[in-house]
Amino acid sequence: MCPPDREGAAMNALTGKVAVVTGATSGIGVDVARAFVHEGAQVVLAGRRRTEGEAVAVELGPAASFLTADVSREDDVAALLDFAVRRHGRLDVLVNNAGSPSHLGRIEDVDVAAFRATQEVNVMGALYGIKHAVGHLRRTGGSIINMASITGQRVVYAGVAYSVSKAALINLTKWAAADLGQDGIRVNSISPGFITTGRFGKAAGVTEEQAQARLEALEAYAREQARSLQAIPRPGFGPDVAGAAVYLASEASSYVTGLDLVVDGGLSLGQPGEAMARIRDAMTSVYLG
Ligand SMILES: NC(=O)c1ccc[n+]([C@@H]2O[C@H](COP(=O)([O-])OP(=O)(O)OC[C@H]3O[C@@H](n4cnc5c(N)ncnc54)[C@H](OP(=O)(O)O)[C@@H]3O)[C@@H](O)[C@H]2O)c1
């Protein structure tokens, strides 16, 4: 893996801030938490898997702690935010990163209960977070970051329940941003493209361990895909998304709200340069042979 060069990035952009990051037991959430700690924040990580979450908190050092929380349960989310404020005396940043993939298949085969369960995590989880963070964030002039996806804007590789949930999350972000500006609270989303994490294994129905074991194979596939589909011809990694989260959490973005910040290497732009050149040559041959 080759995380982006963080040399030269603004140091300690989050000094003195307290952040909660949900879904920080694996993948992007871990990299967001790591970047926040690196930038001087104190971070409470959350997820359902206690062993994994506690191991990440230990790895990140004394600025990090972990609390078990299922974001589809409103009480868990409220308790998580209360825990952060009790422990650190304030809350400045909430990253609603926890997310659940969904089955890939035809819409006529959709499992309605599973569709609802995806919305419970990806939409309701963020709604509970926003609702219960407002009282705390109003005191600090805080920032809420929702982890959406380019699948919320375009129909690309993802199941219908996941796509719909991320579209709702982008709209929820804008609605909350318009509402909470008067409270000094900014609300933005990040829409990653194809980021190599264990998520795709979960969507394919394999276990977390199997997904982690196949990360190298996924990375090789992502490298190939990036070359043919993206303007930036390399795979995306957690630290690419974490950089965007640091920006939205920090004062550098103090006049930015309601933004959906796309972090996809140009995947959603359309034809990358190479494909465009192939089309141009093909079109030319239609007329000139
Ligand atoms: N990887 C990508 O290409 C990509 C692209 C666009 C958007 N995203 C979004 O980025 C976020 C992170 O995904 P990832 O790729 O890092 O996948 P991941 O490794 O599967 O991480 C998902 C995280 O969400 C947590 N989670 C799931 N359900 C939860 C629940 N009910 N309550 C609390 N936590 C829950 C998981 O923890 P537990 O299992 O311990 O609960 C895990 O920490 C997700 O919102 C995903 O939709 C990812």
The ligand as a MOL file (V3000), in Angstrom:
LIG
                    3D

  0  0  0     0  0            999 V3000
M  V30 BEGIN CTAB
M  V30 COUNTS 48 52 0 0 0
M  V30 BEGIN ATOM
M  V30 1 N -14.3110 1.3610 0.5400 0
M  V30 2 C -14.9180 2.0870 -0.3840 0
M  V30 3 O -14.6120 1.9780 -1.5870 0
M  V30 4 C -15.9750 3.0830 -0.0100 0
M  V30 5 C -16.4710 3.9040 -1.0260 0
M  V30 6 C -17.4540 4.8360 -0.7130 0
M  V30 7 C -17.9100 4.9580 0.5900 0
M  V30 8 N -17.4080 4.1430 1.5600 0 CHG=1
M  V30 9 C -17.9570 4.3160 2.9240 0
M  V30 10 O -16.9090 4.4660 3.8440 0
M  V30 11 C -17.3310 3.9840 5.1290 0
M  V30 12 C -16.3030 3.0010 5.6680 0
M  V30 13 O -16.2560 1.8710 4.8090 0
M  V30 14 P -14.9650 0.9490 4.6630 0
M  V30 15 O -14.6740 0.7960 3.2370 0
M  V30 16 O -13.9050 1.4070 5.5750 0 CHG=-1
M  V30 17 O -15.5790 -0.4670 5.1160 0
M  V30 18 P -15.3460 -1.3680 6.4140 0
M  V30 19 O -13.9190 -1.6710 6.6300 0
M  V30 20 O -16.3210 -2.4660 6.2310 0
M  V30 21 O -15.8110 -0.4340 7.6080 0
M  V30 22 C -17.1370 -0.2670 7.9700 0
M  V30 23 C -17.1570 0.1860 9.4180 0
M  V30 24 O -18.5120 0.4550 9.7850 0
M  V30 25 C -18.7720 -0.2020 10.9950 0
M  V30 26 N -20.1750 -0.5490 11.1150 0
M  V30 27 C -20.9400 -1.2610 10.2550 0
M  V30 28 N -22.1840 -1.3770 10.7440 0
M  V30 29 C -22.1980 -0.7310 11.9360 0
M  V30 30 C -23.1830 -0.5090 12.9220 0
M  V30 31 N -24.4440 -0.9740 12.8110 0
M  V30 32 N -22.8330 0.2060 14.0330 0
M  V30 33 C -21.5800 0.6760 14.1820 0
M  V30 34 N -20.6120 0.5000 13.2830 0
M  V30 35 C -20.9180 -0.2120 12.1790 0
M  V30 36 C -17.8700 -1.4300 11.0100 0
M  V30 37 O -17.5820 -1.7940 12.3520 0
M  V30 38 P -18.2210 -3.0320 13.1320 0
M  V30 39 O -18.3920 -4.1440 12.1510 0
M  V30 40 O -17.2040 -3.3010 14.2120 0
M  V30 41 O -19.5020 -2.5310 13.6950 0
M  V30 42 C -16.6100 -0.8790 10.3560 0
M  V30 43 O -15.7940 -0.2600 11.3180 0
M  V30 44 C -18.7150 3.3550 4.9160 0
M  V30 45 O -19.7220 4.2770 5.2580 0
M  V30 46 C -18.7250 3.0840 3.4130 0
M  V30 47 O -20.0380 3.0490 2.9010 0
M  V30 48 C -16.4520 3.2030 1.3020 0
M  V30 END ATOM
M  V30 BEGIN BOND
M  V30 1 1 1 2
M  V30 2 2 2 3
M  V30 3 1 2 4
M  V30 4 1 4 5
M  V30 5 2 4 48
M  V30 6 2 5 6
M  V30 7 1 6 7
M  V30 8 2 7 8
M  V30 9 1 8 9
M  V30 10 1 8 48
M  V30 11 1 9 10
M  V30 12 1 9 46
M  V30 13 1 10 11
M  V30 14 1 11 12
M  V30 15 1 11 44
M  V30 16 1 12 13
M  V30 17 1 13 14
M  V30 18 2 14 15
M  V30 19 1 14 16
M  V30 20 1 14 17
M  V30 21 1 17 18
M  V30 22 2 18 19
M  V30 23 1 18 20
M  V30 24 1 18 21
M  V30 25 1 21 22
M  V30 26 1 22 23
M  V30 27 1 23 24
M  V30 28 1 23 42
M  V30 29 1 24 25
M  V30 30 1 25 26
M  V30 31 1 25 36
M  V30 32 1 26 27
M  V30 33 1 26 35
M  V30 34 2 27 28
M  V30 35 1 28 29
M  V30 36 1 29 30
M  V30 37 2 29 35
M  V30 38 1 30 31
M  V30 39 2 30 32
M  V30 40 1 32 33
M  V30 41 2 33 34
M  V30 42 1 34 35
M  V30 43 1 36 37
M  V30 44 1 36 42
M  V30 45 1 37 38
M  V30 46 2 38 39
M  V30 47 1 38 40
M  V30 48 1 38 41
M  V30 49 1 42 43
M  V30 50 1 44 45
M  V30 51 1 44 46
M  V30 52 1 46 47
M  V30 END BOND
M  V30 END CTAB
M  END
